[in-house]
Amino acid sequence: MASGRRVIHIHAGLPKTGSSAIQQFLLQNRDSLKSKGLVIPEALLGHRGDHHEWMYRLGGISGRDRRRAVAEMTGWMDDTDADTFLISTEFAYLLMRFGFAAKGYRALRRKGFALKFHLFLRPQTDFAVSAYPEFLRNLLVPQGFRPFVDRNFMPFARDYGGIIWRLAAISDEPVSVLPYNRVARDLGIWWPLLESAGLSLSPVDRQSFLTPGPVNESLGPVGVSALRVALRRVDRRNLVHRWGLRRAVRKTVLQVTGNFPSESGRFNPMTRKYRAQLWERCRDLNDPIARAHWGEPWDDIFADELSLLPRFSVYRRQRDDADSERARQHDRMARRLIRRINEASAQISAARSGVNLVRWFGAPVDRLADRVMKQIVRGH
């Protein structure tokens, strides 16, 4: 066991800021990082290099699961001779705001570990476009882009200062805020994170590390359209009517849509006018953050993102190439997704059909939780 001060660096996202690429990099280079004093815990490490499963337990409603998560992680760390660790999961903040992760973090501190959070920020205009397909894939609620931004996205992402404040309240050190801009992406988004965690590598040292290729590419216009069509049909048929069932079916949706054919065009439902309005709505809150953490105005840090005006690009089945191969591909994608959701829903329901008093008493709560979630998302 290491002596002295032990630090857990937690890369807390945000989502859609290169987290999957970072996690793949950490997984590929675990041995090299360990040799330089930065250890990626093996406990509950996902096959993609993330610690999502551990964070689900740490931030869940069950106190028993939280205690187990803390014990398993700290027990693994105690068995090493290291004192500096790095955990990466986009749910590190989300499960503190919407779950019970803060209690888990306090338990880690009571075990003698200091916490330091690392957070990447990106302009809300680009964040919203990237987050929308993930919102559909994870919550399975068919909602248009504008309602998603106004109802769900902006209350969460407009004030990055609130996110930083919540993390700082539970952290032993100041939160490290990093820009997710084109410069960082071109250099390799993992390098600023490692430097923020205290590991500075020379250009020569960096050459010995493996770098990931494309990771977790976003859905294109056809894929997003097929996903929305499938979710509308699922919603009308009430196939996903319980919160537990929704979470289970989510895995099927992520798997199927992850194997959708790649598209050359990028999904972008934001017009130039709406994008300019959104940028201005967030400027008064973004600029003080940029000046405080980076010493420059927000517009200077994200100059490339501000000057780049993506082309409006969505796919509408009944209007765009109605008789083309793209339309046939769209229909195949939607049919495949609906079929797999049907199969998963039937299998899960059959597995739960036996007599189980815990499930029987919990079924009304399960349905109520799903109804509340949909009301929150839809605003009615």
C-alpha positions in Angstrom: 0.0 0.0 0.0 1.3 3.5 -0.9 2.1 5.9 1.9 1.4 9.6 1.9 -1.4 11.5 0.1 -3.4 9.5 -2.4 -5.3 11.3 -5.2 -8.1 10.2 -7.4 -8.3 12.2 -10.6 -11.9 12.0 -12.0 -12.4 12.9 -15.6 -16.1 14.0 -15.4 -16.8 14.7 -19.1 -18.9 16.5 -20.1 -20.6 14.1 -22.6 -19.7 14.6 -26.2 -16.3 16.2 -25.4 -14.1 13.4 -26.6 -14.6 11.2 -23.6 -14.8 7.9 -25.5 -11.5 8.7 -27.3 -9.9 9.6 -24.0 -11.1 6.3 -22.4 -9.8 4.3 -25.4 -6.5 6.0 -25.1 -6.3 5.3 -21.4 -7.2 1.6 -22.0 -4.6 1.2 -24.7 -1.8 2.8 -22.7 -2.5 1.6 -19.1 1.0 0.0 -18.7 2.8 3.1 -20.1 0.8 5.4 -17.8 1.4 3.2 -14.8 5.2 3.3 -15.5 5.0 7.1 -15.2 3.0 7.0 -12.0 -0.6 7.4 -13.2 -2.7 4.3 -12.6 -6.0 3.5 -14.4 -7.9 1.3 -11.9 -8.7 -2.2 -13.2 -11.6 -2.5 -10.8 -14.9 -2.4 -12.8 -13.1 -1.1 -15.8 -15.3 -1.3 -18.9 -14.2 -2.9 -22.2 -14.0 0.5 -23.7 -11.8 1.9 -21.0 -14.5 3.6 -19.0 -15.7 3.3 -15.4 -19.4 3.7 -16.1 -20.5 0.6 -14.3 -18.6 1.7 -11.1 -20.2 5.1 -11.3 -23.7 3.7 -11.8 -23.2 1.9 -8.5 -21.5 4.8 -6.7 -24.3 7.2 -7.8 -27.2 4.8 -7.5 -30.1 4.9 -5.1 -29.0 1.8 -3.2 -26.8 2.6 -0.2 -25.6 -1.0 -0.2 -24.4 -0.7 -3.8 -22.6 2.5 -3.0 -20.8 0.9 -0.1 -19.8 -2.0 -2.3 -18.6 0.3 -5.1 -16.4 2.3 -2.6 -15.0 -0.9 -1.0 -14.2 -2.6 -4.3 -12.4 0.5 -5.8 -10.5 1.5 -2.6 -9.6 -2.2 -1.9 -8.1 -2.5 -5.4 -6.2 0.8 -4.9 -4.9 -0.3 -1.5 -3.4 -3.4 -3.0 -1.2 -1.3 -5.4 1.9 0.7 -4.5 0.5 3.7 -6.3 -0.8 7.0 -5.0 -2.2 8.7 -8.1 -5.2 7.3 -10.0 -7.3 8.4 -13.0 -10.9 7.4 -13.5 -12.9 8.5 -16.6 -16.7 8.5 -16.9 -19.1 11.1 -18.2 -21.5 10.1 -15.5 -19.3 11.4 -12.7 -21.1 14.8 -12.8 -24.5 13.6 -14.1 -24.9 11.1 -11.3 -24.1 13.7 -8.7 -26.7 16.1 -10.0 -29.4 13.5 -10.7 -28.2 10.7 -8.4 -26.4 10.0 -5.2 -22.8 10.1 -6.3 -22.0 13.0 -3.8 -22.4 10.5 -1.0 -20.1 8.1 -2.7 -17.5 10.8 -3.2 -17.6 11.7 0.5 -17.1 8.0 1.3 -14.0 8.0 -0.9 -12.6 11.0 1.0 -13.3 9.3 4.3 -11.1 6.4 3.1 -8.2 8.9 2.8 -8.4 9.8 -0.9 -8.3 13.3 -2.2 -10.5 14.1 -5.2 -9.7 16.3 -8.2 -12.2 16.7 -11.0 -11.4 17.5 -14.7 -14.0 18.9 -17.0 -14.0 19.7 -20.7 -16.3 22.4 -21.9 -17.5 23.1 -25.5 -19.8 25.8 -27.0 -23.4 24.9 -26.3 -24.3 25.3 -29.9 -22.1 22.3 -30.9 -22.8 20.4 -27.7 -26.6 20.5 -28.4 -26.2 19.1 -31.9 -24.0 16.2 -30.7 -26.0 15.5 -27.6 -29.4 15.3 -29.3 -28.9 11.8 -30.9 -27.5 10.6 -27.5 -30.6 11.9 -25.8 -32.7 9.9 -28.2 -30.6 6.7 -27.8 -30.5 6.9 -24.0 -33.9 8.0 -23.0 -35.9 6.5 -25.9 -38.3 9.5 -25.9 -39.1 10.8 -29.4 -38.7 14.6 -29.1 -37.9 17.2 -31.7 -34.6 19.1 -31.6 -36.1 22.5 -30.6 -38.1 21.1 -27.7 -35.1 19.1 -26.6 -32.9 22.3 -26.5 -35.5 24.5 -24.8 -36.8 21.9 -22.3 -33.9 19.6 -21.6 -30.6 20.9 -22.8 -30.5 24.6 -22.0 -31.4 24.2 -18.3 -28.6 21.7 -18.0 -25.8 23.2 -20.1 -26.4 27.0 -20.3 -24.6 27.7 -17.0 -21.4 25.8 -17.0 -20.5 27.7 -13.9 -23.2 25.8 -11.9 -21.6 22.5 -13.0 -18.1 23.7 -11.9 -19.5 24.9 -8.6 -21.2 21.5 -7.8 -18.0 19.6 -8.6 -15.9 22.1 -6.6 -18.1 21.6 -3.5 -17.1 18.0 -3.3 -13.5 18.3 -4.5 -10.3 18.6 -2.5 -8.6 20.7 -5.2 -9.9 23.3 -7.7 -11.8 21.8 -10.6 -9.6 21.7 -13.7 -11.6 23.2 -16.6 -10.3 22.4 -20.1 -11.5 23.8 -23.5 -12.8 21.2 -26.0 -11.9 23.2 -29.1 -10.4 22.4 -32.4 -6.8 23.0 -31.2 -7.1 20.4 -28.5 -8.8 17.9 -30.8 -6.1 18.2 -33.4 -3.3 17.7 -30.9 -5.1 14.8 -29.1 -7.7 15.6 -26.5 -6.1 13.2 -24.0 -2.9 15.2 -23.7 -4.4 18.2 -21.9 -6.2 15.8 -19.5 -2.9 14.0 -18.6 -1.1 17.4 -18.1 -4.0 18.5 -15.9 -3.5 15.4 -13.8 0.1 16.3 -13.3 1.7 14.1 -16.1 3.6 16.3 -18.5 5.1 14.4 -21.4 7.6 15.7 -23.9 6.9 15.4 -27.7 9.4 12.5 -27.7 7.7 10.7 -24.9 4.3 11.1 -26.6 5.5 9.2 -29.6 5.7 6.0 -27.6 2.0 6.1 -26.8 -0.8 4.4 -28.9 -3.5 6.8 -30.1 -7.1 5.6 -30.9 -8.7 6.0 -34.3 -12.3 7.2 -34.7 -14.3 6.3 -31.6 -18.1 6.5 -31.1 -18.9 8.4 -34.2 -22.1 10.4 -34.1 -25.1 9.3 -36.2 -25.6 11.0 -39.5 -28.9 12.6 -40.8 -30.3 9.3 -42.1 -29.5 7.4 -38.9 -31.0 10.1 -36.6 -34.2 10.1 -38.8 -34.5 6.3 -38.6 -34.0 6.4 -34.9 -36.7 9.0 -34.4 -39.1 7.0 -36.7 -38.5 3.8 -34.7 -38.9 5.6 -31.3 -42.2 7.2 -32.4 -43.6 3.7 -33.3 -42.3 2.2 -30.0 -43.9 5.1 -28.1 -47.3 4.7 -29.9 -47.3 1.0 -29.1 -46.2 1.6 -25.5 -43.5 -1.1 -25.8 -41.3 0.6 -23.2 -43.7 1.4 -20.4 -41.5 0.8 -17.3 -38.3 2.5 -16.2 -36.5 -0.8 -15.7 -37.6 -2.0 -19.1 -36.5 1.3 -20.7 -33.0 1.0 -19.2 -32.7 -2.6 -20.4 -34.0 -1.8 -24.0 -31.5 1.1 -24.1 -28.7 -1.4 -24.4 -30.3 -2.9 -27.5 -30.8 0.6 -29.1 -27.2 1.6 -28.4 -25.9 -1.6 -30.0 -28.1 -1.5 -33.1 -27.6 2.2 -33.8 -23.9 1.8 -33.1 -23.8 -0.5 -36.1 -25.8 1.8 -38.5 -23.9 2.4 -41.8 -21.6 5.3 -41.6 -22.6 8.5 -43.4 -20.4 11.1 -45.1 -22.7 14.0 -44.1 -23.0 15.2 -40.6 -26.3 15.6 -38.8 -27.0 19.3 -38.0 -30.5 20.5 -37.2 -29.4 24.0 -36.3 -29.9 26.9 -38.7 -27.4 29.7 -38.8 -29.9 32.1 -37.3 -30.8 29.8 -34.4 -27.1 29.0 -33.8 -26.3 32.7 -33.5 -29.1 33.3 -31.1 -28.0 30.3 -28.9 -24.4 31.6 -28.9 -25.5 35.0 -27.7 -27.9 33.5 -25.0 -24.9 31.8 -23.4 -22.2 34.5 -23.9 -22.8 36.4 -20.6 -22.2 33.2 -18.6 -19.5 31.6 -20.7 -17.2 34.6 -20.9 -16.5 35.0 -17.2 -15.6 31.2 -17.0 -13.2 31.6 -19.9 -11.5 34.6 -18.4 -11.2 33.0 -15.0 -9.8 29.6 -16.1 -8.0 30.4 -19.4 -7.3 34.2 -19.2 -9.0 34.9 -22.5 -12.5 35.7 -23.8 -14.7 32.7 -24.6 -14.9 33.8 -28.3 -11.1 33.8 -28.6 -10.8 30.3 -27.0 -13.4 29.0 -29.4 -12.6 31.2 -32.4 -12.7 28.3 -34.9 -16.0 27.1 -33.6 -17.4 30.6 -33.7 -16.3 31.2 -37.3 -17.4 27.7 -38.5 -21.0 27.8 -39.7 -22.1 24.2 -40.3 -24.6 23.5 -43.1 -28.1 22.7 -42.0 -28.4 18.9 -42.6 -31.3 16.8 -41.6 -33.0 13.9 -43.5 -36.8 13.9 -44.0 -38.0 10.6 -45.4 -41.1 11.9 -47.2 -39.3 14.9 -48.8 -35.7 14.0 -49.4 -35.0 11.4 -52.1 -38.2 9.5 -51.5 -37.3 6.8 -54.1 -33.5 6.8 -53.6 -31.2 4.2 -52.0 -30.9 6.5 -49.0 -34.6 6.2 -48.4 -34.4 2.4 -48.7 -31.5 2.4 -46.3 -33.4 4.6 -43.9 -36.4 2.2 -43.9 -34.1 -0.8 -43.4 -32.4 0.8 -40.4 -35.8 1.8 -38.8 -37.3 -1.7 -39.4 -34.2 -3.4 -37.9 -34.2 -1.2 -34.8 -38.0 -1.8 -34.2 -37.6 -5.5 -34.6 -34.7 -5.7 -32.1 -36.6 -3.5 -29.6 -39.6 -5.8 -29.9 -37.4 -8.9 -29.4 -35.6 -7.3 -26.4 -38.9 -6.1 -24.8 -40.5 -9.6 -25.2 -37.4 -11.4 -23.7 -37.2 -9.0 -20.7 -41.0 -9.3 -20.1 -40.8 -13.1 -20.3 -37.9 -13.3 -17.9 -39.9 -11.2 -15.4 -43.1 -13.2 -15.8 -42.5 -15.5 -12.8 -43.8 -14.8 -9.3 -41.5 -12.5 -7.5 -42.9 -10.4 -4.6 -40.1 -7.8 -4.8 -40.9 -7.2 -8.5 -44.6 -7.4 -7.9 -44.6 -4.7 -5.2 -42.1 -2.6 -7.2 -44.0 -2.7 -10.5 -46.2 0.3 -9.7 -43.2 2.4 -8.7 -41.4 1.2 -11.8 -44.2 2.4 -14.0 -44.6 5.7 -12.0 -40.9 6.4 -12.4 -41.2 6.0 -16.2 -44.2 8.2 -16.4 -42.6 11.0 -14.3 -39.4 10.8 -16.5 -41.4 11.2 -19.6 -43.4 14.1 -18.2 -40.2 15.9 -17.2 -38.7 15.4 -20.6 -41.8 16.4 -22.5 -42.9 19.1 -20.2 -46.5 18.0 -19.7 
